[in-house]
């Protein structure tokens, strides 16, 4: 007996918090109407708090981000380094060789764009920033961030503003001289879908950010890889006629290891983006030339990005089998070079598998791979 990625478990919240002790018994009422299942607490159950759900609050996104401790720890380290560097820049000797006073040098002012829970702004405050402005357009998120900063004793250092970052005003919402460090985490699966580039440009134009501001992350590199996403034989049944219905106009977030596919090209750099005020304007269009590593039918592109927090640390959303910097993992590199895959569950070589054997995880042969005993007919998947 085993679990399967296509059948995840469900999580359902109760109407409040019930204190329980080890060895005790708790009662939970369950009912269904043949279509929906519901768990509730019996009437009269003593509650510590009563939950009042807010339909507009993006709870899933916020709490998933707070649960990613590795990502947050990397952000924290980068923010500490950038605050320290900004402080050092501000207190460099003046033209005559004398040390500038704090008033002349200014202060490390941080703008947390799209603050959500407010955690990045609080990290900046704890790292020694003189002032932090955390802004978010969502009313409930702004309120939650304000409560969290106060609960952590940072209410005087961190000002939470409910306002579109593009409409912030100097002297009212942010310091008159602007903020010299931006922190942000507004990235979708394709990096730019939440308008991060436009927001940064607008903040420079309205003076909320100085023209040479620092940023965490400092920039990002977008990568892509050509794929053959195809299903043919499944448990002895031919499902190739259904492939024409796979096509979708919009990109969607996936775990590539759960998608039967074959990597047909090497990872290819798409764009480099600079989020600080020290980089040039980003390109809008580019013709890519990707090196093919095996034969097949190219019908999809996997997209991911490396998030350069600063000069020392990078996070990546690369799929299994790929590394930061647009590299194949060593075992996959050996496989495409024609050598033995070695350890790591790489599976058989393309010659052994046949020309149309989709595998999960960027060609890494992860669990749940779908074998194909024949090559797809040309354009069968797109006709």
Secondary structure in CASP SS format (residue, H / E / C, confidence):
PFRMAT SS
TARGET T0000
AUTHOR 0000-0000-0000
METHOD secondary structure of the structure
MODEL  1
X C 1.00
X C 1.00
X C 1.00
X C 1.00
X C 1.00
X C 1.00
X C 1.00
X C 1.00
X C 1.00
X C 1.00
X C 1.00
X C 1.00
X C 1.00
X C 1.00
X C 1.00
X E 1.00
X C 1.00
X C 1.00
X C 1.00
X C 1.00
X C 1.00
X C 1.00
X C 1.00
X C 1.00
X C 1.00
X C 1.00
X C 1.00
X C 1.00
X E 1.00
X E 1.00
X E 1.00
X E 1.00
X C 1.00
X C 1.00
X C 1.00
X C 1.00
X E 1.00
X E 1.00
X E 1.00
X E 1.00
X C 1.00
X C 1.00
X C 1.00
X C 1.00
X C 1.00
X C 1.00
X C 1.00
X C 1.00
X C 1.00
X E 1.00
X C 1.00
X C 1.00
X C 1.00
X C 1.00
X C 1.00
X C 1.00
X C 1.00
X C 1.00
X H 1.00
X H 1.00
X H 1.00
X H 1.00
X H 1.00
X H 1.00
X H 1.00
X H 1.00
X H 1.00
X C 1.00
X H 1.00
X H 1.00
X H 1.00
X H 1.00
X H 1.00
X H 1.00
X H 1.00
X H 1.00
X H 1.00
X H 1.00
X H 1.00
X H 1.00
X H 1.00
X H 1.00
X H 1.00
X H 1.00
X H 1.00
X H 1.00
X H 1.00
X H 1.00
X H 1.00
X H 1.00
X C 1.00
X C 1.00
X E 1.00
X C 1.00
X C 1.00
X C 1.00
X C 1.00
X C 1.00
X E 1.00
X C 1.00
X C 1.00
X H 1.00
X H 1.00
X H 1.00
X H 1.00
X C 1.00
X C 1.00
X C 1.00
X E 1.00
X E 1.00
X E 1.00
X E 1.00
X E 1.00
X C 1.00
X C 1.00
X C 1.00
X C 1.00
X C 1.00
X H 1.00
X H 1.00
X H 1.00
X H 1.00
X H 1.00
X H 1.00
X H 1.00
X H 1.00
X C 1.00
X C 1.00
X C 1.00
X C 1.00
X E 1.00
X E 1.00
X E 1.00
X E 1.00
X E 1.00
X E 1.00
X C 1.00
X C 1.00
X H 1.00
X H 1.00
X H 1.00
X H 1.00
X H 1.00
X H 1.00
X H 1.00
X H 1.00
X H 1.00
X H 1.00
X H 1.00
X H 1.00
X H 1.00
X C 1.00
X C 1.00
X C 1.00
X C 1.00
X C 1.00
X C 1.00
X E 1.00
X E 1.00
X E 1.00
X E 1.00
X E 1.00
X C 1.00
X C 1.00
X H 1.00
X H 1.00
X H 1.00
X C 1.00
X C 1.00
X E 1.00
X C 1.00
X C 1.00
X C 1.00
X E 1.00
X C 1.00
X C 1.00
X C 1.00
X C 1.00
X E 1.00
X E 1.00
X E 1.00
X E 1.00
X E 1.00
X E 1.00
X C 1.00
X C 1.00
X C 1.00
X C 1.00
X C 1.00
X C 1.00
X C 1.00
X C 1.00
X C 1.00
X C 1.00
X C 1.00
X H 1.00
X H 1.00
X H 1.00
X H 1.00
X H 1.00
X H 1.00
X H 1.00
X H 1.00
X H 1.00
X H 1.00
X C 1.00
X C 1.00
X C 1.00
X E 1.00
X E 1.00
X E 1.00
X E 1.00
X E 1.00
X E 1.00
X E 1.00
X E 1.00
X C 1.00
X C 1.00
X E 1.00
X E 1.00
X E 1.00
X E 1.00
X E 1.00
X E 1.00
X E 1.00
X E 1.00
X E 1.00
X E 1.00
X E 1.00
X C 1.00
X C 1.00
X C 1.00
X E 1.00
X E 1.00
X C 1.00
X C 1.00
X E 1.00
X E 1.00
X C 1.00
X H 1.00
X H 1.00
X H 1.00
X H 1.00
X H 1.00
X H 1.00
X C 1.00
X C 1.00
X C 1.00
X C 1.00
X C 1.00
X C 1.00
X C 1.00
X C 1.00
X C 1.00
X C 1.00
X H 1.00
X H 1.00
X H 1.00
X C 1.00
X C 1.00
X E 1.00
X E 1.00
X E 1.00
X C 1.00
X E 1.00
X C 1.00
X C 1.00
X E 1.00
X E 1.00
X E 1.00
X E 1.00
X E 1.00
X E 1.00
X E 1.00
X C 1.00
X C 1.00
X C 1.00
X C 1.00
X C 1.00
X C 1.00
X C 1.00
X C 1.00
X C 1.00
X C 1.00
X C 1.00
X C 1.00
X C 1.00
X C 1.00
X C 1.00
X C 1.00
X C 1.00
X E 1.00
X C 1.00
X C 1.00
X C 1.00
X C 1.00
X C 1.00
X C 1.00
X C 1.00
X E 1.00
X E 1.00
X E 1.00
X E 1.00
X E 1.00
X E 1.00
X E 1.00
X E 1.00
X E 1.00
X C 1.00
X C 1.00
X C 1.00
X C 1.00
X C 1.00
X E 1.00
X E 1.00
X E 1.00
X C 1.00
X C 1.00
X C 1.00
X C 1.00
X C 1.00
X E 1.00
X E 1.00
X C 1.00
X C 1.00
X C 1.00
X E 1.00
X E 1.00
X C 1.00
X H 1.00
X H 1.00
X H 1.00
X H 1.00
X H 1.00
X H 1.00
X H 1.00
X C 1.00
X C 1.00
X C 1.00
X C 1.00
X C 1.00
X C 1.00
X C 1.00
X C 1.00
X C 1.00
X C 1.00
X C 1.00
X C 1.00
X C 1.00
X H 1.00
X H 1.00
X H 1.00
X H 1.00
X C 1.00
X C 1.00
X C 1.00
X C 1.00
X C 1.00
X E 1.00
X C 1.00
X C 1.00
X C 1.00
X C 1.00
X C 1.00
X C 1.00
X C 1.00
X C 1.00
X C 1.00
X C 1.00
X C 1.00
X C 1.00
X C 1.00
X C 1.00
X C 1.00
X C 1.00
X C 1.00
X C 1.00
X C 1.00
X C 1.00
X C 1.00
X C 1.00
X C 1.00
X C 1.00
END
